[in-house]
């Protein structure tokens, strides 16, 4: 049915996951919703009238235009507010208004502030510990000191609200904690706001995460727990790479390896550099990253390579943030999830965020002072990482975003580019509107930021990133790269200064 297709497109554009379509009813999950049963419902009547509600949203959905209040929907002994519109209104509306639950606790609009979740977490954590509760090894769980079994759990939302509840069902905390609403299974809660904690909030609202990537397929949602445990244990051993490690001295450039770790003595990979890999939370959590594997940078060449992915790693959508690895690893919970704020808190937001391919390239860019880096590990991941940065609003936190590609301009005898790295980076820049940086035309074939660092020092790398321009400008300025095949069939490679 055409109406249902319009509805599905509308929901998908807002990052929702379509769970089931039956007759004239669509079941969906909101971005970040992890409940087993999807709570969202959207029905269509014969005349094209739409009604939308969420069974777990006590105060209804915040949908914006063209939606309007449409009464309450009875759900057993409870009810939830619904919003309504007409199918034609979805067709003419161009705004991607956030589709979220109306928050349970809200203040007057002119008083709304956004608080740094990491600051709220630290303050709420200190408040609980000052009340005599002992932090457990499990992130966000606390015991009462009588035994090691967790009694309380602490949660912090994006809008600066810290909520605590007890596994025993009842809870009593001293001021400034206040009584909150019960959980869906009847547990009492107490909460504090950023203002209660004496924090300075930002009047500007945080970027909307309503357009977060849709949750990954079920087969990609599980990680190798044994690999994650080994990665965490080896990282916490705290052995930094030797300064003469193969991957730190290649290409006439000396890289600083203090951001990385090597597997400790006694480990079967002892001496190999360990690079933890992360990806957006595949269950849709906008504020968390998931440890999804590790890359090994080996001391010697084996099987014609000196870097491999650890067995069990998920490489799709994966990246390595620099700086930030140590902060993420130290704040990671037992389930392999770490707060994205642990990375953002150590990033220098006055400098651009640079999306590149390799880890060594990322180290060279960061070390030169050209910017913060997200190493996508493969040109295949550049588009996904760039879209995630754009859709989540992370791009708004930095002075700019640059997609930096290697100088992969080598051609086959037929005149085609041997690598798709530059075309993929160009397409990602077009889709996201981010700037694109390509090494200078006189660079060697395959040259990257590390090669530029070795040949011209940090300034050469800074110049490389500063040269970033729009996709259209780069395509015009570097026509030598984007020549049609028929114009370059006479040579295996274009003529460049070597």
N, C-alpha and C positions, 0 to 999 in steps of 0.2 A: 504494500500500500504506500502511495506517495507521501501521505501525511506522516506515517511512521518513519519513513526515510528522512524526512525533514527533521523530525524530533531526534532521531539517532545522530544526525549530523550536528544538531545544536548541542546535544549533551557531550558528544565526543570533542567538539571544539573547546569546551570548557574543562577538559581533562577528566570527565566522568567515564566510568567503565560500565558499558551496557551489559547487564547480567542476563536478562531474559525479556523476550518480547512475546506476549500472548494476547491474541485478539486485539483489543484496543488499549492495552496496558503495557507500559515499559517499566521494568525494574532496573535500577541503576545504583551505583556507588558514587558518592562524592569524591573528589580528589583527596587522598589521604585516608579515606575510610577503610578500615580493616575488619569490620564485623563480618562474621561468616555469612549472615543473611543480609543482602543489600537492603538498605533502609529507604532509598529513594523510590518514589512511584510517580508516574506521569501518565494520565489517562486522556484519551481523545474521544470526544462525542461525535455523533453523526454530522452535526453542523460545523465541525471544526473547532469547537470550544475545547480548551485545554485546562486541566487542573493538575497541579503538582504539589506534592507534600513529601515529608520524610518522617517515617515512623519513630525515629529516635531524636527528632528535633522538637524539644518541648515548646520552643517559641517560634517554630516554623523555619522557613528558608529565607535567606537574604538573596533575592534573585535580581532586584533592580528592574529597569525597563526591559521589556514591555509588560512585566508581570504586575498584578495588583492583588490585594487581599480577596480571597474567595471563600471565606467562612472556615469552619472547622471540620475536620474529618474524624469521625468516631473510630477509635481503635480499641475495642473491648471496653474496659472501664475508663480508658483515657481518651484524650483527643489531641489533635495537633493542628495548628493553623495551615491552611492550604493557600496557594497562590494560583491565579488563573490568567489566561490570555486567549488569543485566537491563533490558529495555525498560521494565518496570513501575517500576523505581527512578527512571528519568528523569521519570516522570509524577508521582511523589509528592515528589520533591526540589524544594524551593522556593529553595534557595540558588544564587546565580549565582557559583559558585566559578570562580576564574581558570583559564583553559585556556591553558597556555603550555608551552614546552619547559623541561625541568629544566636549569638552568644548568650549563655545562661546569665552571666553577670555583665551588665553594661552600665556605663556611666553616661552623663549628659554629653551630647556630641561635642560641645565646645571644650569639654574637659578630657576627652579621650587622648591618651598618650600611648606611645609604644615604648616598651622597655626592652633592653638587651636581655634575651633569655638566659644567657650565660651569667650575667650579673644577678638576675633574679634567682637563678639556681643556687649560686654560691651563698647569697644572703639567706635564702630559705633553709638551705642545708645548715648554715651556721646557727640559725634560729632553733632548728630541731635539736641540734647537738647541745646547744646551751640549755635546752629543756631536759637534758639527761638521756637522750636517745643516741644510740651508737650506730654509726654508719656501717652497713653490711658490705661484704665484698661484691654483692650484686648492686649495680648502679641504681640509686634511688630508693633503696630499701634500708630500714632501720630496725634494730632490736631495742628492747627496753632495758637491756643490761642484765636481765635475769638469766638469759641464755642467748645462744647465737641465732635462734630462729627469728626471721624478720617479722615485725609486728606492723609497722607503718610503711606506706609507699608514698613517694613524693612525685608529683607530675608538674611540669611547667609548660604553659602555653605560650604562643607567639606574642600575645598581647600583654604579657607581664603578669599573668595570674599563676600563683603557686598553690596547688591543691594537694592536701594530704588526706589519706583515708587509712583505716585500720583493717587488717585481714580478719580481725576478730569481730568486726561489725560496728563497734562503738569507738568513739574518739573524743579526747578532751585535751586541748592544748591551750596554753595561756595566751593572753593578748600579745600581739595584735591579731592572732588567728581568730577568724570568725566562722560561724556555722554556715555551711554551704548546703547545696541540694544533695539528696541521696543519689547514690549510683543506681544503675539499672537493676542491680541485684539487691538493693535495699541497704547498702552500707552507708553510714553517715560520713560526711566529709567536712573539712574545715579548710579555709583558704585565706591567703593574704595577697594583696596587690603590690605592685612596684612602689606605689605611694606609701603603703603601710611600712615597707621595708626601707623607706627613706632614700629611694633611688631617684635620679633625675631622668625623667622620661623625655622622649622626643615627640613634639606635637605633630610632626609629619607622620602619617600612617605608613606602616611597612609596605613594601611592594606586594601586590596580590600574588598568591601562588595558585590561583584557581586554574591556571592553564598548565599545571604541572604535567609531565609526561604521564600517559596512562600506565597503570600497573603492568609489569611484565607478565608474559605468559607463565602459567603455573610451573612449567618445567624449568624456568629460570629463577624461581623464587628461593630455591634452596641452595645453600653454599656447602662446601666441604668442611664440616665442623672440625675434623681432625687437622686439616690444613690450616684452618683459622687458629686453632689452639697452638699448633706448632709455630705459626707465624708470630703470634702474640708472645709466646714464651721466649722465642729467639730474639725478638725485638727488645723485650724487657731485660734481656741479658746485658744490653747496653754496650756492645762492642762496635766501635766505629771502624770504618775501613782504613787500612794503612794508606798513607799518602801516595805510595807508589803502586797502588792497585791498578791493574790493567785498564779498567774503565775510567780511571781518573787522570790518566796521563796520555791517552791516545790523541792523535791529531794535533800534536804540538801545543796542546792546551792542558794546563793543570787545573783540574776541577776540585772544588772543596766538597769533600764527602761527609762532612759532619751531619748533614741532614739524613744520612742513610745509616744502615747497620750491616754488619756481616754476621753470618751464622757463627755461633761461639765454638771454641775448641771442644771436640768430642762429638759434635753434630756431624752427620754424614755429609753435609754440605759446608763444613767449616771453611771459612775464608771466602765463600761466595757472598757477594753483596745481596742483601735482602731488600726488595722494594715492595712494600704492601700496596695493593691496588684497591680502589674503592669504586663504588657506583652509587647512583641515587637509590634510596630505599625502594626496592621493587614492589613493596606492598603499598607504596604511594605516600609514605610519610615525608612531607616537604622539608622537615627540619633535621633529617637524619641521613647519614651515609652508611653504606654497608661494606664491610670488608669482604671482598669477593675473590681474593687470591693473592698471588705474589709473583713478581718477575725476578728471575735469578740472573745476576750479572757475574759471570764466572771469571776465574783468574786465568784460565787457559781456554784455547779454542778446542771444542769437542764436536765431532760430527758437523764440521764446517760452520760452526756458530759459536759465539761466546756469550749469548744471552738466550734464555728460554723461559717459558711460563711454567710455574710449578704445576704439577699434576693436580687436577681438581679445580684450577682457577677458571672463573667466568670472565671472559675478556670482552663480551658484548657490553657496550656503554661504559667500560671501565676507564679510569684515569688515575693519575698520581698527582696530588696537589703539592706544590712546593712554593713557600714553606708550609708546614702544617702537619707533616706526617707524625712527628712525635706527639703533638698535641692530640691528634685523633686517636692514636694508639693508647695513650694514657687515659683517655676519657671513655674508652670503649666498654660497652656492657657485655655480659656473657653471651648475648645473642648475636654479637658481631656488629651491632649498630653503634654509631658514634654521633654526637651532636654536630651538625654542620657548623655551629658557632665556634667549635674548637679550632676549625680551620680559619674561619673568617676573623677570629679574634687576633690571630698572629699575622695575617696578611697586611701588607702596606697598601691601603686603599687609595693613597695619593698617587700610586703608580698603576699602569694598566694591568689588566688580567690578560695573559697571553696563553692561547691554546696552541700547543705544539704537538709533535709526535713523540719523540724519544725522551727518556729520562735525562740522558746526558745533555741533550739540547735544552731541556728545562733548567738543568743546573747552570748551564752557561748563561742563559738569559737572566736567571735570578741573581747569579754571582756577579754579573756585570752591572746590576742595578737597573736593568731595563724594564723589569716588571715582575709580577707574580706569575706563576705558571700552573697550568693544568696540562699534564702530559697525557695525551690520549692513547699512547702506546702503539697506535696504528692509524694510518690515514682513513681506515674504515670507520673509526670511532669519532673522527673530527666533527662530522655533521651532528651526531647524537649529543656529543658534549656541548657543542655550540648552541644547539636548540635548548638543551637543559638550562644552560646559563641564561639564555634569553627568556625562556618561559617562566622560570622561577623568580625573575627579578634580580638575580645576583649581579647581572651586568650593571644595574643601577647603583650598586655599592662601590664600584671602582671608577677611576678617572676615565676609563675607556676599556674596550675589549679588542684585542688583536688576534687574528688567526695567522700564525707564523708557519710557513711551509719550508721544506727543504728545497734545494735547487735541483730537483729531479727532472732535468730537461733532456736526458738521453733519449734517443730515438732508435727505432728498429730500422732495418733496411727498407721497409715499406714507408718509412717516414712518420710512423706513429710513436707517440710518447711511450716509453717502456713502463713508466709508472703513472698511475692515476692520482698520485698524491696532490699535485698542483690543481688539476681539474676538480678534485673533491673539495679541496680547501676553497677554491673559487666559488663553487656551488654553495658551500656552507656560508660564505660571506654574503652571497646574494640573498639567501633565505633569511638570514638573521640581521643583515644590515651592519655587521661588524666589519672593521677594517681588515685588510689583507696585507701581509708583509711577505715579499719574495726576496731572497738574497740578490745582491747586485748582479747585473748582467755579466760582469767580468769574473764572477765567482766560478769555481770549478763545478763540473757536473756532480750533483749529489751533495754539495756543500750545505752545511747547516750552521746553527749558531755556535756550536763548539768549534767548527773549523774557522769561523770568523774570529772567534776569541783567540785562537792560536795564531792567526795570521795578523790581526790588527789590534788585538787587545780589547778590553772592555768597551772602549769607545766605538769600535766597529760593530759590536753587538747592539749597543744603544742606538747607533745610527740605523741599523737594520730594522729595529722595532719602530723607531721614529719615522721611518719611511713609509709606514703602512698607509694605505689609501683605500678608497672604496673599490669594490669589485670591478665596477665599470672603468675606473681610472687605471687600475692595474692591467686589466685586459687590453686597454688601449695602449698603455705605455710599454707593455711587454708583448707586443704582437709576435715577437720571435717565438714565444712559447705556444701561442694559440693559433698558429698558422694552420689552415686546412691541410689535410694529408696530401692532397694533390699538388700543393705548392712546395712540398718538401720531400718528394719521393726520390729525388736524385741523391740524397745524402743520408747516411745512417744517423748523423747528428748535425745540428746546426753549428756554424762556426762561432765559437766563443773563445775568448782568451783563456788559456790554460795556465 
